[in-house]
Amino acid sequence: ETSQNLSREEFKRLFGVKRETFSQMMELMQQAAKSKGKGGVKAKLSLEDQILVTLQYWREYRTYFHIANDWEVSESTICRTVKKVENVLIKSEKFRLAGKKSLWQEQPPALIAIDVTEAKVERPKHHQKHFYSGKKKHHALKAQLVVDLSNLKIICTAYGKGKQHDFSLFKASGVRFHEQTQGLADKGYQGFQNLHPNSLIPIKKPKNASLSKEDRRFNRQLARQRIAIEHVNRRLKIFKILSLPYRNRRRRFGLRCNLIAAIYNFEVSLPSSNTGSALP
């Protein structure tokens, strides 16, 4: 009831999604409730509140204990609610990524960018060195994004451990681009052009030498094109579950990243969305 009195901007700031996205989530939850039928123990939270609890958990990433105290329910209720809503949304076609097979369709994207972002995790009990990122100096999980620069939508994702190199993650993911698609990547993808000739990566500075003016100009122009994928990363990380140290079981990390990426795509496709360089 309180959220209904919020303006569109305030609702977006509080829960991380627009009202249109919330309405679509509500439709999916109602369909799931009808298919389940009647019977069983009545839920302590309404369907609307279950969605708001899940959004609040993603957006703020507070503990179940703190959120449970706000909603006057138990921790286990919040935990079950979040997983229930996530499972319903991820099964729907509305919140699903196109997938890597779409890169080989009849009309493939003309220009894509690929990048890897890291999410810090608590130090694992076992196989710690596999999760240690020497670049960030902490234990992490990696998420690879492939973005269509014509509409700023995320096409597909892939995941790895912190020790894995960006280019190694790309090769292990099995993502391959159509020969007509031009790919843009950063310096972490040395050797990318051997797999996909129609690609551009920054020119690396030679040892004991400096780049020429032409090389520096090329790198700046490439950076201006690639900056869009950094904006996409920033928009995903307004959900603190992706920017703060990830505390949950690691096997659910990919599901949540995919779901948040699909929600981002849904909002980009809304008529009022601004897909230009000045991202909201």
BAFI-741422 format. One record per residue (C-alpha): x, y, z; residue number from 1. Coordinates in Angstrom, 3 decimals, decimal comma, always signed. Example, Ala and Ser with C-alpha at 12.3 -4.5 7.8 and 13.67 -1.06 7.14 Angstrom:
2
SITE:+12,300:-4,500:+7,800:1
SITE:+13,670:-1,060:+7,140:2
// end
This chain:
280
SITE:+0,000:+0,000:+0,000:1
SITE:+2,854:+2,362:+0,762:2
SITE:+4,548:+1,641:-2,553:3
SITE:+1,406:+2,679:-4,447:4
SITE:+1,865:+6,233:-3,214:5
SITE:+5,384:+6,464:-4,637:6
SITE:+6,061:+8,298:-7,874:7
SITE:+7,504:+6,388:-10,850:8
SITE:+10,988:+7,692:-10,080:9
SITE:+10,728:+6,861:-6,380:10
SITE:+9,435:+3,347:-7,137:11
SITE:+12,351:+2,763:-9,485:12
SITE:+14,853:+4,043:-6,911:13
SITE:+13,403:+1,929:-4,122:14
SITE:+12,920:-1,403:-5,910:15
SITE:+15,211:-1,126:-8,955:16
SITE:+12,485:-1,767:-11,571:17
SITE:+9,731:+0,217:-13,246:18
SITE:+6,049:-0,202:-12,495:19
SITE:+5,516:-1,840:-15,894:20
SITE:+8,050:-4,507:-14,958:21
SITE:+6,359:-5,041:-11,607:22
SITE:+2,984:-5,443:-13,343:23
SITE:+4,443:-8,081:-15,669:24
SITE:+5,914:-9,949:-12,700:25
SITE:+2,519:-9,818:-11,012:26
SITE:+0,828:-11,400:-14,038:27
SITE:+3,323:-14,249:-14,038:28
SITE:+2,859:-14,866:-10,315:29
SITE:-0,940:-14,917:-10,722:30
SITE:-0,671:-17,434:-13,563:31
SITE:+1,595:-19,636:-11,440:32
SITE:-0,835:-19,416:-8,517:33
SITE:-3,790:-20,449:-10,730:34
SITE:-1,918:-23,402:-12,197:35
SITE:-1,027:-24,600:-8,715:36
SITE:-4,672:-24,643:-7,645:37
SITE:-6,131:-24,268:-4,191:38
SITE:-5,107:-26,056:-1,029:39
SITE:-2,216:-25,949:+1,369:40
SITE:-1,275:-23,374:+3,959:41
SITE:-2,165:-19,803:+3,047:42
SITE:+0,878:-17,641:+2,375:43
SITE:+1,642:-14,989:+4,964:44
SITE:+2,485:-12,469:+2,222:45
SITE:+0,294:-11,503:-0,715:46
SITE:+1,619:-11,993:-4,251:47
SITE:+2,372:-8,284:-4,515:48
SITE:+4,328:-8,358:-1,265:49
SITE:+6,221:-11,476:-2,334:50
SITE:+7,491:-9,659:-5,429:51
SITE:+8,400:-6,555:-3,429:52
SITE:+10,294:-8,678:-0,891:53
SITE:+12,308:-10,289:-3,699:54
SITE:+13,054:-6,950:-5,353:55
SITE:+14,061:-5,480:-2,014:56
SITE:+16,399:-8,404:-1,403:57
SITE:+18,103:-7,969:-4,794:58
SITE:+18,174:-4,188:-4,565:59
SITE:+19,534:-3,795:-1,031:60
SITE:+20,960:-7,282:-0,377:61
SITE:+20,332:-7,094:+3,335:62
SITE:+20,168:-10,314:+5,314:63
SITE:+16,979:-12,364:+5,500:64
SITE:+16,875:-11,487:+9,205:65
SITE:+16,675:-7,723:+8,616:66
SITE:+14,093:-7,987:+5,828:67
SITE:+12,024:-10,443:+7,895:68
SITE:+11,865:-7,955:+10,762:69
SITE:+10,606:-5,228:+8,413:70
SITE:+7,831:-7,473:+7,055:71
SITE:+7,094:-9,115:+10,436:72
SITE:+7,620:-12,674:+9,217:73
SITE:+10,284:-15,321:+9,819:74
SITE:+13,638:-15,610:+8,065:75
SITE:+12,613:-18,916:+6,507:76
SITE:+9,524:-17,242:+5,014:77
SITE:+11,660:-14,618:+3,299:78
SITE:+14,080:-17,273:+2,025:79
SITE:+11,277:-19,424:+0,574:80
SITE:+9,558:-16,376:-0,921:81
SITE:+12,657:-15,140:-2,730:82
SITE:+13,374:-18,560:-4,245:83
SITE:+9,721:-19,052:-5,196:84
SITE:+9,528:-15,736:-7,075:85
SITE:+12,890:-16,337:-8,767:86
SITE:+11,805:-19,773:-9,984:87
SITE:+8,540:-18,452:-11,407:88
SITE:+10,191:-15,552:-13,233:89
SITE:+13,113:-17,523:-14,690:90
SITE:+10,723:-20,080:-16,241:91
SITE:+8,787:-17,418:-18,134:92
SITE:+9,637:-16,295:-21,652:93
SITE:+9,302:-12,637:-20,670:94
SITE:+12,420:-12,770:-18,512:95
SITE:+14,721:-14,965:-20,554:96
SITE:+17,838:-14,097:-22,562:97
SITE:+18,040:-14,822:-26,283:98
SITE:+21,015:-17,158:-25,759:99
SITE:+24,196:-17,772:-27,720:100
SITE:+22,342:-19,597:-30,514:101
SITE:+20,772:-16,275:-31,527:102
SITE:+24,240:-15,062:-32,564:103
SITE:+23,967:-17,411:-35,568:104
SITE:+20,475:-16,483:-36,748:105
SITE:+19,725:-15,286:-40,305:106
SITE:+20,176:-11,640:-39,314:107
SITE:+22,911:-11,658:-36,654:108
SITE:+23,750:-8,492:-34,694:109
SITE:+26,058:-6,188:-36,628:110
SITE:+28,091:-4,960:-33,651:111
SITE:+28,543:-6,629:-30,287:112
SITE:+30,748:-6,055:-27,260:113
SITE:+31,984:-8,654:-24,801:114
SITE:+33,203:-8,016:-21,284:115
SITE:+33,650:-9,743:-17,924:116
SITE:+32,594:-8,360:-14,570:117
SITE:+33,492:-9,812:-11,182:118
SITE:+31,430:-10,328:-8,050:119
SITE:+33,334:-10,670:-4,812:120
SITE:+32,551:-13,759:-2,707:121
SITE:+33,430:-14,806:+0,794:122
SITE:+36,533:-16,953:+1,060:123
SITE:+35,537:-20,546:+0,192:124
SITE:+36,304:-23,387:+2,565:125
SITE:+37,661:-25,565:-0,243:126
SITE:+39,669:-24,859:-3,416:127
SITE:+40,304:-21,262:-2,460:128
SITE:+42,933:-20,694:-5,130:129
SITE:+40,402:-21,446:-7,880:130
SITE:+38,322:-18,450:-6,795:131
SITE:+41,164:-16,012:-6,084:132
SITE:+41,344:-13,178:-8,608:133
SITE:+44,890:-11,889:-8,856:134
SITE:+43,631:-8,807:-10,682:135
SITE:+41,184:-7,764:-7,938:136
SITE:+43,109:-9,326:-5,022:137
SITE:+40,067:-11,116:-3,629:138
SITE:+37,972:-14,237:-4,138:139
SITE:+35,384:-13,753:-6,856:140
SITE:+32,995:-15,188:-9,403:141
SITE:+33,146:-13,968:-12,999:142
SITE:+30,222:-13,145:-15,261:143
SITE:+30,729:-12,702:-19,008:144
SITE:+28,256:-10,506:-20,893:145
SITE:+27,690:-10,304:-24,643:146
SITE:+25,806:-7,103:-25,533:147
SITE:+24,232:-6,024:-28,815:148
SITE:+25,402:-2,415:-29,178:149
SITE:+22,535:-1,508:-31,525:150
SITE:+19,929:-1,811:-28,769:151
SITE:+22,087:-2,377:-25,638:152
SITE:+20,400:-5,714:-24,891:153
SITE:+22,284:-8,584:-23,276:154
SITE:+22,352:-11,578:-25,616:155
SITE:+23,919:-14,244:-23,423:156
SITE:+26,033:-14,779:-20,323:157
SITE:+28,628:-17,221:-19,047:158
SITE:+30,172:-17,760:-15,633:159
SITE:+33,499:-18,819:-14,202:160
SITE:+35,687:-18,706:-11,118:161
SITE:+37,885:-15,773:-10,162:162
SITE:+41,164:-17,399:-11,214:163
SITE:+39,977:-18,047:-14,765:164
SITE:+41,293:-15,612:-17,370:165
SITE:+38,722:-13,582:-19,326:166
SITE:+39,735:-15,078:-22,654:167
SITE:+39,780:-18,597:-21,186:168
SITE:+36,234:-18,043:-19,952:169
SITE:+35,210:-16,954:-23,458:170
SITE:+36,648:-20,097:-25,031:171
SITE:+35,097:-22,343:-22,388:172
SITE:+31,677:-20,692:-22,781:173
SITE:+31,335:-21,915:-26,362:174
SITE:+30,162:-18,497:-27,575:175
SITE:+30,989:-17,925:-31,218:176
SITE:+30,020:-15,022:-33,461:177
SITE:+28,719:-14,898:-37,007:178
SITE:+31,354:-13,848:-39,540:179
SITE:+29,288:-10,737:-40,349:180
SITE:+29,244:-9,654:-36,715:181
SITE:+31,975:-7,317:-35,566:182
SITE:+33,149:-7,966:-32,030:183
SITE:+34,683:-5,446:-29,621:184
SITE:+36,701:-6,520:-26,593:185
SITE:+39,261:-5,159:-24,133:186
SITE:+42,913:-6,042:-23,592:187
SITE:+41,959:-9,146:-21,633:188
SITE:+41,017:-10,833:-24,906:189
SITE:+44,432:-11,103:-26,541:190
SITE:+44,059:-13,778:-29,200:191
SITE:+40,379:-12,978:-29,777:192
SITE:+41,108:-12,112:-33,408:193
SITE:+42,438:-15,617:-34,035:194
SITE:+39,017:-17,072:-33,219:195
SITE:+36,993:-14,249:-34,775:196
SITE:+38,868:-12,244:-37,444:197
SITE:+36,124:-9,606:-37,622:198
SITE:+36,957:-8,189:-34,204:199
SITE:+38,752:-5,239:-32,627:200
SITE:+40,784:-5,105:-29,422:201
SITE:+42,984:-2,284:-28,085:202
SITE:+46,542:-2,122:-29,338:203
SITE:+48,903:-3,185:-26,582:204
SITE:+51,879:-1,014:-25,749:205
SITE:+55,136:-2,662:-26,850:206
SITE:+57,729:-3,479:-24,226:207
SITE:+60,188:-0,607:-23,626:208
SITE:+58,335:+1,519:-26,171:209
SITE:+55,280:+3,722:-26,488:210
SITE:+52,242:+3,734:-28,724:211
SITE:+52,138:+5,980:-31,765:212
SITE:+49,562:+8,763:-32,110:213
SITE:+47,588:+6,644:-34,571:214
SITE:+47,503:+3,716:-32,141:215
SITE:+46,377:+5,925:-29,256:216
SITE:+43,696:+7,469:-31,444:217
SITE:+42,477:+3,982:-32,427:218
SITE:+42,304:+2,907:-28,768:219
SITE:+40,293:+6,022:-27,837:220
SITE:+37,790:+5,450:-30,637:221
SITE:+37,408:+1,811:-29,635:222
SITE:+36,909:+2,806:-25,995:223
SITE:+34,133:+5,218:-27,000:224
SITE:+32,271:+2,334:-28,637:225
SITE:+32,933:-0,168:-25,850:226
SITE:+31,878:+2,182:-23,050:227
SITE:+28,258:+1,154:-23,647:228
SITE:+28,853:-2,296:-22,154:229
SITE:+30,303:-0,660:-19,044:230
SITE:+27,054:+1,293:-18,717:231
SITE:+25,154:-1,991:-18,959:232
SITE:+27,292:-3,443:-16,147:233
SITE:+26,528:-0,391:-14,055:234
SITE:+22,777:-0,756:-14,596:235
SITE:+22,878:-4,398:-13,519:236
SITE:+24,798:-3,539:-10,386:237
SITE:+22,165:-1,165:-9,049:238
SITE:+20,999:-4,472:-7,580:239
SITE:+23,424:-4,782:-4,697:240
SITE:+23,285:-8,568:-4,857:241
SITE:+25,643:-8,256:-7,860:242
SITE:+27,884:-5,492:-6,504:243
SITE:+28,294:-6,406:-2,830:244
SITE:+30,120:-9,573:-1,690:245
SITE:+27,891:-12,507:-2,668:246
SITE:+26,931:-14,492:+0,454:247
SITE:+24,580:-17,126:-0,985:248
SITE:+25,300:-20,520:-2,505:249
SITE:+27,403:-20,044:-5,610:250
SITE:+25,336:-22,443:-7,740:251
SITE:+22,441:-19,939:-7,716:252
SITE:+24,620:-16,994:-8,750:253
SITE:+24,231:-17,651:-12,470:254
SITE:+20,451:-17,982:-12,226:255
SITE:+20,148:-14,633:-10,466:256
SITE:+22,495:-12,896:-12,899:257
SITE:+20,514:-14,247:-15,854:258
SITE:+17,240:-13,164:-14,310:259
SITE:+18,425:-9,632:-13,533:260
SITE:+19,922:-9,365:-17,029:261
SITE:+16,578:-10,443:-18,548:262
SITE:+14,729:-7,873:-16,411:263
SITE:+17,155:-5,234:-17,676:264
SITE:+16,418:-6,313:-21,288:265
SITE:+12,680:-6,097:-20,628:266
SITE:+12,999:-2,532:-19,363:267
SITE:+15,209:-1,510:-22,284:268
SITE:+12,490:-2,710:-24,675:269
SITE:+9,809:-0,573:-22,992:270
SITE:+8,707:+2,426:-25,121:271
SITE:+9,804:+4,945:-22,509:272
SITE:+13,303:+3,445:-22,158:273
SITE:+16,218:+5,544:-23,298:274
SITE:+18,693:+3,378:-25,162:275
SITE:+21,030:+6,205:-26,092:276
SITE:+24,384:+7,042:-24,612:277
SITE:+22,912:+8,891:-21,619:278
SITE:+21,602:+5,850:-19,781:279
SITE:+19,352:+6,533:-16,806:280
// end
